[in-house]
């Protein structure tokens, strides 16, 4: 029994989707890493302490972490066919 060989178009589309998801993931991490080096400028510009900036970062990152399971559940429940099984 031999497995069917996927089309070149299908592989190209899959590579494009994986590339877009990977790029979005990289931008997400980059935005998180970019904020901390800006703390000295933000501290002076907005007249806040490092503790206040750290607290804002904690709220920002924890809200993102809490939203991820909800988004995963929504995408799983709302999808008729999982992307991994779609042809």
GULO-110650 format. One record per residue (C-alpha): residue number from 1; x, y, z; chain. Coordinates in pm, 1 decimal, always signed. Layout:
BEGIN
NUM; X; Y; Z; A .
...
END
This chain:
BEGIN
1; +0.0; +0.0; +0.0; A .
2; +157.3; +327.5; -106.1; A .
3; +72.8; +669.6; +28.6; A .
4; -45.3; +940.7; -211.4; A .
5; +215.5; +1201.6; -299.6; A .
6; +92.6; +1555.8; -218.8; A .
7; +64.5; +1812.8; -496.2; A .
8; +334.3; +2074.5; -536.5; A .
9; +66.6; +2344.0; -503.7; A .
10; -50.1; +2193.5; -173.7; A .
11; +304.5; +2182.8; -38.0; A .
12; +367.8; +2541.3; -150.0; A .
13; +46.6; +2658.9; +19.4; A .
14; +138.4; +2472.3; +338.3; A .
15; +485.4; +2627.3; +337.1; A .
16; +330.6; +2972.1; +292.1; A .
17; +92.3; +2922.8; +585.2; A .
18; +370.1; +2789.1; +807.3; A .
19; +587.9; +3084.3; +708.5; A .
20; +315.3; +3334.8; +795.0; A .
21; +244.8; +3171.3; +1131.6; A .
22; +616.4; +3159.2; +1209.2; A .
23; +658.7; +3526.2; +1117.8; A .
24; +363.9; +3629.2; +1335.5; A .
25; +507.6; +3426.5; +1623.9; A .
26; +847.9; +3593.5; +1579.4; A .
27; +690.0; +3940.3; +1580.3; A .
28; +503.9; +3851.4; +1899.7; A .
29; +826.0; +3756.8; +2077.5; A .
30; +1014.4; +4052.1; +1931.6; A .
31; +754.3; +4297.1; +2063.1; A .
32; +791.6; +4148.2; +2411.7; A .
33; +1170.9; +4168.7; +2399.5; A .
34; +1168.3; +4521.8; +2260.0; A .
35; +981.7; +4681.3; +2552.6; A .
36; +1229.9; +4609.0; +2833.3; A .
37; +1527.5; +4795.3; +2675.7; A .
38; +1298.9; +5098.3; +2636.4; A .
39; +1238.3; +5119.4; +3013.9; A .
40; +1496.1; +5397.9; +3080.7; A .
41; +1339.8; +5618.6; +2812.0; A .
42; +982.8; +5532.9; +2920.4; A .
43; +1070.8; +5602.3; +3284.9; A .
44; +1188.7; +5954.5; +3205.4; A .
45; +923.9; +6031.5; +2943.2; A .
46; +623.9; +5932.2; +3155.9; A .
47; +771.7; +6005.0; +3503.8; A .
48; +709.5; +5655.3; +3636.2; A .
49; +922.2; +5413.8; +3835.3; A .
50; +1073.3; +5087.3; +3718.3; A .
51; +831.7; +4905.7; +3950.5; A .
52; +535.7; +5064.1; +3772.6; A .
53; +676.2; +4974.2; +3432.0; A .
54; +739.0; +4618.2; +3550.0; A .
55; +382.6; +4597.6; +3681.3; A .
56; +246.4; +4713.4; +3344.3; A .
57; +459.1; +4452.9; +3165.9; A .
58; +328.8; +4186.3; +3405.2; A .
59; -32.5; +4284.5; +3329.3; A .
60; +35.3; +4292.8; +2953.9; A .
61; +209.3; +3954.5; +2940.4; A .
62; -25.9; +3778.1; +3181.6; A .
63; -331.6; +3898.3; +2987.0; A .
64; -176.1; +3759.2; +2668.6; A .
65; -105.3; +3430.7; +2845.1; A .
66; -464.5; +3407.3; +2969.5; A .
67; -609.1; +3475.5; +2622.9; A .
68; -412.8; +3202.9; +2445.3; A .
69; -611.3; +2903.3; +2578.8; A .
70; -937.1; +3082.7; +2493.1; A .
71; -820.5; +3144.5; +2137.5; A .
72; -704.6; +2784.7; +2102.0; A .
73; -1039.5; +2655.5; +2227.6; A .
74; -1229.0; +2891.6; +1997.0; A .
75; -1028.5; +2788.3; +1692.0; A .
76; -1071.2; +2419.4; +1778.5; A .
77; -1445.7; +2440.1; +1838.5; A .
78; -1528.2; +2672.5; +1550.4; A .
79; -1327.4; +2490.0; +1285.3; A .
80; -1518.5; +2231.4; +1087.3; A .
81; -1206.6; +2055.9; +971.2; A .
82; -873.1; +2094.3; +1152.6; A .
83; -609.2; +2263.6; +938.3; A .
84; -380.9; +1962.5; +978.3; A .
85; -642.3; +1739.5; +809.5; A .
86; -757.3; +1981.4; +539.6; A .
87; -646.0; +1892.9; +190.1; A .
END
